[in-house]
Amino acid sequence: MAARRGPGEFEIIARYFRPLAGGRAGALGLADDAALLDPTPGRTLVATADTMVAGVHFFPEDPPDLVARKLLRVNLSDLAAMGADPVTYLLTVALPEDLADDWLAGFSTGLRADQERFGIYLSGGDTSATPGPAVLTVAAFGEVPKGTALLRAGARPGDTIFVSGTIGDGAIGLRALRGGIEAGDRDFREFLISRYHVPEPRIGLGVALRGLAHAAIDVSDGLVADLGHICETSRVGAVVEWARVPLSAAARWFVEAHPGLRDAVLGGGDDYELLFTAAPGALDSVTGAAKACGVAVTAIGQVREGAGVTVADSDGSEIRVGSPGYTHF
């Protein structure tokens, strides 16, 4: 394999990644073969990993700081869906030999910004060269008090289905980037693109839902698909009311202009909002917890006996979703 023409592996680590360890003892200055992690007594370690490939999960021309922030945030969203507090992460990068040093500098700057915001630090990983596109992987670790992790299993017939924030922004933003929709309102377009590039992991809400939510997941593959994962794991069915799905002003504008975008809202993914179920009598507790976190939550449907997800229109008829969610293969 050809070596990168820029700085070598150890120079990259020293220049761009070692500062992200923040002097944490367990990271060992990124100088050893592995990091040392001591879970807090009485808490369970939560682990997740996500990979982003240039040309597949992000555009090669995307600003590197935004690529870094999304890479970290999609992992933080997984921790949020488990109700976990972030602790640390590992970073593995396979970099093309012609990747500019400026790209690495921007990438590390983006990681640092979100590390500081979300209280997480780098503790290790791997750096290598590749003749193909850049491949970027984060494995993130968090903690929850023992027995309190939010799981996909646990949804019960009669539960109310909730979602945080707004749905469809990321999917419509991606279509705007790809030129799949007309320009439309410039401010709305830029808002949706920013939501695609920099999702908002709902960490505080996930923590607040411990003991309240019966089941939870983050909306990465699509609202219908991810609710389907809860249903499959919990062995239940679900009904979602389209009229209650929360849309941002920008997404609503585009959906009204292009009704076909309804499928993007329901099946497009890239929102990284929390989707969860709770007892029907927990509405006040859920909304109160969300308000304390500064996050809006909306009741969008109900868990029922059976299997699968049905989306109901305002007249009660079933909406057929053309593509219920993203699949990797």
N, C-alpha and C positions, 0 to 999 in steps of 0.2 A: 504494500500500500504506500502511495506517495505521501510524504510528510507535508504539513502545511508550510507555506512559504513565509508566513508571519512568525510571531513568537511561538516558541515551543510549549509543550504541555506544562512544564513546571513554571515557566514564565507567565503563562496565562493564569495559572492558579494563584501565583504570588501577586500578580498585578491586579487581577479582576475579581477573584473569588475569595482569597484569604481574608480580605477586609470584611467580607460579609459574615464571617464567623463571629465577629464582634468580640473576640477574646474570650468566648465561652469555654470553660474548662473542658467540657466533654468533646468539643470539636478538635482539641489538641492542635490548634493552628493549622488544620488540614494537612498535617505533616505525617500522620500515621496511616496504617492500612484501613482503619475503621474508627468510627467515633464511639464514645462511651455514653450511654444513656441510662440514667437512674430515674425510673418512673416514681412519681410522688407516692408515698405510702397511702394505700386506700384508694388508689385510682388505677384505671385500666388504660393501657397504651392503645391508641387508635392509629392505624397506618393506612395510607392510600397512595396511589401513584397514577400519574397521567403522562402521556407522551404527545408532543406536538411535532409534526413533520412539515417542513417548508413545502409549500405547494399543495398541501393536503389540509392542514389545520390552520395555516396562516399564509398570507401572501409574502413572497420573498421580498417585496418592496415595502412591507409594513415597517413602521418605525420600531427599532429593536427594543426600546424601553417599553413599548406597548406589548410586544411579544412576550417579554419577560414578565410583565405584570399579569397578563392573562394566564401564562403558564403557572404562575404561583397561585393565582386566584381560583383557577378551576380545581386545584387541589384543596385549597382552603374551603371551597364550597362543599367538597366531599366531607371534610371534617365538620362543617356546620350541619350537614344533614345527619350526622351522628351525634350532634350535641356536644362536640368536643372543643376544648380550648386548644389553640395551636401552640406547638412547642418548638419544633425544629424541622428541617428538611434536608434531603440529599439532592444533589443536582448532577445529572449525567448529560454531557453534551458530546455529540459527534459533529464536527465542524468541517465544512468544505475547505480545501486548501487555499481557495482564493477569497475567503471571507475577510473583509477589511477589519483592521484593528478598531476603527471607529464603531463598527457594529458591536463588537464585544464591549467596548466602553459604554455604549448606550444601553446594552442589555444588562450589564451589571448595575448601572444607575437605576434602571427600572426595578430590579430586584431590591436594591437598597431602599428605595422609596416605600415599597409595599412591606418590606420587612419591618420598617419602623412603624408603619401604620398598624400592622396587625400583630406585632409582638412576636415575631418568629425569627429564627436565625439559621444560617447555613452551617451544617456540621460535617459535610463530606460529599463524596460523589466520584465522578470519573470524567476525564477529558480525553477525547481521541479525535483522529482525523478520519474523514470519509470522502470517497470520490463522488458521492451522491449528495442529495440535499441535506441541509442541517436537520438533525434529529435531537430534540430537546426533551428531557425527562426529569420530572420532579417526583420524589417520594416524600410525602409529608407525614408528620407524626403529631398527634395531639393526645390529650388526656380527658377522661371523664371519670367522675366518681363511680366506683364499682357498682354495676347493676343498673346504671342510668342511661346507657347509650341508646340513642334512637335507632330503630331498626326498620327495615321494610316490612318485616312480619309484625303482626299485631293489629292491623286494621280490622274492625268489627262491623258487621251489618248494623246500619243505623248511624254510624259515625258520620260527622260532617267532614267534607273535604275542603281544605284551605290551601291557598297559595299566597306567597308573599309578593310584594311589589307588583310589577306588570309583566305580562306575557306577550311574546311575539317580537319584542324590540330587536333582539339579537338576530333572529332569522330574517327579518325584513332589512336590517342593517347589512347583513351579508348579501342579500339580493341587490341592494343598492350598490354595494362595492363591485359586484359582478356585472353591473349594468343590466340587471334583469327587470328593473322597473324604471319608469321615466323619472326625470329629475325631481319633479314635484317641488314642495316647499323646501327651501335650502336649509333653514334652521332645523326643521323636522328631520331631514335627511342626515344632517351632521349629528344630531342627537342619537339617532338609531345606529349609525356607524360607530359612535363612541360607546354605545351600550354593547355592541358586538365585540369591539376591541378590548374594553375594560369592564367586565361584569362585576357585580357587587356581591361578594360572598356574605351570606347572612349569619355570621358567626354569633353575634349577640343573640339573635332570635333563636338559633339552634340551642344555645345554652339555656335560654329562658323556657324552651319547650320540654326540657327534661321533666318527666313526671306528668306532663300535660298531653303530649302527642302520643297516640297509639302506634303510629307508623310514620316514617318520613323518608324523603329522597330529595335530591336536588334536580331541577329541570335542566338537564344537559342534552339529552337526546330528543326531547319533545314532550309537551304536556301529556298527550295521550299515551305515548310510549312509556314514559316514566311512571305515570299512574298505573299503567298496565303491569309494570314490574312490582309495584306494591300489591296489586290485586293477585298476581300469580303467586307471590311469596306468601301472602296472607290467606290465599284460597277464598277470595271474595270477588264480587263484581263491583262496578261503580257507574254512576250516572253523573255527567257533567252538564251543566246548563250553559250553553254558549253565551247567552245574554249576560251572565254573571262573571265571565272571564274578564279580569281587569286588563284594560288596554291603556297605554299612555296616550296622550293627545296626539303624538306623532304617529304611533301605530294606527290609531283609529282613523286619522286623516287618510293614510295610505290604504287601509282596508276599505274605507268607503269609496275611495277612488278606484280601487282594484279589488272587487269582491273575491277574486280568486286567491287573494292573500290570506283568506281565512284559514286555508290549509297550512300556511306558513306559521300562523299563530298557534294552531293546535298541534302541529307536527314538526315544526322547524328546529326547535331546540336552541341552544346557546344562550339561554336566559339565566341559568344558574340561580334561580329563585328556589325557595324551599316549598315543597309540596308535601302536605301532611294531613293526617286524619286525627280527629279528636272526638270525644264523646259529645253528643248533641247538647248536653247541658253545660259544656265547657266554653261556650261562646264568649261570655264575659271575661273569663280567665285568659283565654287566648288573645282576645283583642287588647286586654289590659297589658299583658306581657309584651305584645308587639308594640303597643304605644310607648311603653317604657323604653324600648329599644330604638324608637324612632322609625319603625318599619310598618308600612300598611300591610294588613292581611285581609283577604277576601274569601268568604265562603262561596264555593263554586259548585257544590254538588253533594252527593251522598253515597256512602258505601252501602251495598245491598248484598243479598244472597246471590250466588251464581258465580259467573266468571266474566272477565273481559270488561272493556270500557265502552259505554255508550255516550255519545254527545247529543244532547237534545236541543232542538231549536225552540224559539219562543212559543211556537204553536204545538209543541210536544212531539213533533216529528223528529226522526233520527237524522243527524247530519253524518254523511259518509265522508270520512277523512281520507283523502287520496293517498297521503303518505303519513302514517301515524308517528314516524320518528326516524332519526338518523341511525344507521347501522354501519359498522366499520368494515364489514365484508359483504 
